[in-house]
Amino acid sequence: MKKLGPIRNEQTGNTEERILKQAMRLFFEKGYNGSSIDEIAQAAGLTKGALYWHFENKEALLRTIVNEFETRFLDGMIETVGKVNGGALDKFEKYIRYNAAFAYYNRELCVSFTTLAGELVGAHHRIEPEIRRIYKKYQDFLTKVILEGKKEKIFKKEIDPVLAALVVIAFHDGVLHQWSMNRDEIDGTVYVNTFKKILEYGLAALPEGSGFEIREKQKARGRTKRAPAKA
């Protein structure tokens, strides 16, 4: 009988993952308020009673999605970027690469969170403080990286780090939605590179001899170290 425990746990995990996947899809397509437990259960191939065995109600599904986004995306991103040995530009590039990879493999989670945030923030839902807290955590982290870039004179000195962080987050949320709606028509790699270039050049200080300009020239030449100075 002891062998049944792990099997049951694995089956439970698979069922809950299936429920969450269908909930995220429906929340994106119809909105949180426009989706019912009956529809989610039917999409997951379960009775409503079976769904309630895994999740107490629709709000429990919502909170699980919000928690998953914070833990898997945001905390993972903060940890990954925090391990970068380099300056602000290295960290910012890592942030973009992490976002692209995570969104590629977890599209439903990323898009459903941003969709839910747009629907529920300002609607006085009980989850609103949690969503605001997560976005503030995201904002604070990006603000720190951008401020570091200003100190290194990599990013423009006139940029407000707090406002710039908010713009980057808004841009990223919009990019996710457009990619989700047009993913069969666009090249994902080109799309991500375009996102990266717009962000970096929008923030970057580009006087002659700046660190950012030197790095871009190195990339164009396919080199990994600084080019020798002219004689």
C-alpha positions in Angstrom: 0.0 0.0 0.0 2.9 2.4 0.7 3.7 2.3 -3.0 0.4 3.9 -3.9 1.3 7.2 -2.2 3.8 8.5 -4.8 1.6 7.2 -7.7 -1.4 9.1 -6.3 0.6 12.2 -5.8 1.9 12.1 -9.3 -1.6 11.6 -10.7 -2.9 14.4 -8.5 -0.2 16.7 -9.8 -0.9 15.9 -13.4 -4.6 16.5 -12.9 -4.1 19.9 -11.2 -1.7 20.9 -13.9 -4.4 20.0 -16.5 -7.0 22.1 -14.6 -4.6 25.1 -14.3 -3.8 24.9 -18.0 -7.4 25.0 -19.0 -8.2 27.7 -16.5 -5.4 29.9 -17.8 -6.6 29.4 -21.4 -10.2 30.3 -20.5 -9.2 33.2 -18.4 -7.2 34.6 -21.3 -9.9 33.9 -23.9 -13.0 34.9 -21.8 -11.6 36.7 -18.8 -11.8 35.7 -15.2 -15.3 36.9 -14.7 -16.4 35.4 -18.0 -15.2 31.9 -17.2 -17.1 29.5 -15.0 -16.1 26.5 -13.0 -18.3 24.3 -15.1 -16.4 25.4 -18.3 -13.0 24.8 -16.6 -14.1 21.4 -15.4 -15.4 20.4 -18.8 -12.3 21.6 -20.6 -10.1 19.6 -18.2 -12.3 16.5 -18.7 -13.6 16.4 -15.1 -16.8 16.7 -13.3 -17.3 19.9 -11.2 -17.1 17.8 -8.1 -13.8 16.3 -9.2 -12.4 19.8 -9.8 -13.5 20.9 -6.3 -11.5 18.1 -4.9 -8.3 19.8 -6.2 -9.3 23.5 -5.9 -11.8 24.9 -3.5 -13.3 27.4 -5.9 -12.4 29.6 -8.9 -10.6 32.1 -6.7 -8.3 29.3 -5.6 -7.4 28.7 -9.2 -6.7 32.4 -9.6 -4.5 32.6 -6.6 -2.5 29.5 -7.7 -1.9 31.1 -11.1 -0.7 34.4 -9.5 1.5 32.5 -7.0 3.0 30.4 -9.9 3.8 33.5 -11.8 5.6 35.1 -8.9 7.5 32.0 -7.9 8.5 30.6 -11.3 8.9 33.7 -13.4 9.6 36.7 -11.1 11.6 35.0 -8.4 13.4 32.8 -11.0 14.3 35.9 -13.0 15.6 37.9 -10.0 17.7 34.9 -8.9 19.1 34.3 -12.4 19.9 38.0 -13.1 21.3 38.4 -9.6 24.0 35.7 -10.4 25.3 37.6 -13.4 29.0 38.6 -13.0 29.0 41.9 -14.8 27.6 45.3 -15.1 24.1 46.6 -15.7 24.1 45.9 -19.4 25.1 42.3 -18.8 22.2 42.0 -16.3 19.7 43.7 -18.6 20.6 41.4 -21.5 20.2 38.4 -19.2 16.8 39.7 -18.1 15.7 39.8 -21.7 17.0 36.4 -22.5 15.4 34.9 -19.4 12.1 36.5 -20.3 12.1 35.2 -23.8 13.0 31.7 -22.8 10.5 31.5 -20.0 7.7 33.0 -22.0 8.4 30.5 -24.9 8.0 27.5 -22.6 5.3 29.0 -20.3 3.2 31.1 -22.6 -0.1 30.3 -20.9 1.2 31.3 -17.5 2.7 34.6 -18.6 -0.2 35.7 -20.8 -2.9 34.7 -18.3 -1.2 36.6 -15.5 -1.0 39.8 -17.5 -4.6 39.3 -18.7 -5.8 38.8 -15.2 -3.9 41.8 -14.0 -5.5 44.0 -16.6 -9.0 42.7 -15.7 -8.8 42.7 -12.0 -6.6 45.6 -10.9 -9.0 48.5 -10.4 -12.0 46.2 -10.0 -11.6 45.9 -6.2 -11.1 42.1 -6.3 -9.5 40.5 -3.3 -6.5 39.4 -5.4 -5.7 43.0 -6.4 -3.3 43.7 -3.5 -1.3 40.6 -4.4 -1.1 41.5 -8.1 0.0 45.0 -7.2 2.6 43.7 -4.8 4.1 41.4 -7.5 4.3 44.2 -10.0 6.0 46.4 -7.4 8.5 43.7 -6.7 9.2 43.5 -10.5 9.4 47.3 -10.7 11.8 47.6 -7.8 14.2 45.0 -9.3 14.3 46.6 -12.7 14.7 50.1 -11.1 17.8 48.8 -9.3 19.3 47.5 -12.6 18.5 50.7 -14.5 19.9 52.9 -11.7 23.1 50.8 -11.8 23.3 51.4 -15.5 23.0 55.1 -15.0 25.8 55.1 -12.5 28.0 53.1 -15.0 27.0 55.7 -17.7 25.7 52.9 -19.8 22.1 54.2 -19.6 21.0 57.8 -20.3 21.5 60.1 -17.3 18.1 61.9 -17.9 16.1 58.6 -17.5 14.0 58.3 -14.4 14.8 54.7 -13.2 11.3 54.1 -11.7 9.4 55.3 -14.7 11.7 53.5 -17.0 11.1 50.3 -15.1 7.3 50.7 -15.4 7.7 51.4 -19.2 9.8 48.2 -19.6 7.2 46.1 -17.7 4.4 47.6 -19.8 6.3 47.0 -23.0 7.0 43.4 -22.0 3.3 42.7 -21.1 2.3 44.1 -24.5 4.9 42.1 -26.3 3.6 38.9 -24.7 0.0 39.6 -25.8 1.0 40.4 -29.4 3.2 37.3 -29.6 0.4 35.2 -28.2 -2.0 36.6 -30.8 0.4 36.4 -33.8 2.7 33.5 -32.9 1.8 31.6 -36.1 2.7 34.6 -38.2 6.0 35.9 -36.7 9.5 34.6 -36.2 9.9 34.3 -32.5 13.7 34.8 -32.6 13.4 38.0 -34.7 10.6 39.2 -32.5 12.7 38.8 -29.3 15.7 40.4 -30.9 13.6 43.4 -32.0 12.3 43.7 -28.4 15.8 43.6 -27.1 17.2 46.2 -29.5 14.3 48.7 -28.9 14.7 48.4 -25.1 18.5 48.6 -25.1 18.8 51.5 -27.5 16.0 53.3 -25.8 17.8 53.2 -22.5 21.4 53.4 -23.7 23.7 56.4 -23.7 25.5 56.3 -27.0 28.3 58.9 -27.1 31.5 58.0 -29.0 33.5 55.6 -26.9 30.6 54.6 -24.6 30.6 51.1 -23.2 27.4 50.3 -25.0 28.7 51.4 -28.4 31.9 49.4 -27.9 29.9 46.3 -27.0 27.7 46.7 -30.1 30.8 47.0 -32.3 32.3 43.9 -30.8 29.1 41.9 -31.5 29.1 43.1 -35.1 32.6 42.0 -35.6 32.0 38.6 -33.8 34.6 39.3 -31.1 34.4 38.5 -27.4 37.0 41.0 -26.2 37.7 44.7 -26.9 39.1 45.5 -30.3 42.7 46.8 -30.3 43.0 50.6 -30.5 43.9 52.1 -33.8 47.5 53.0 -34.3 
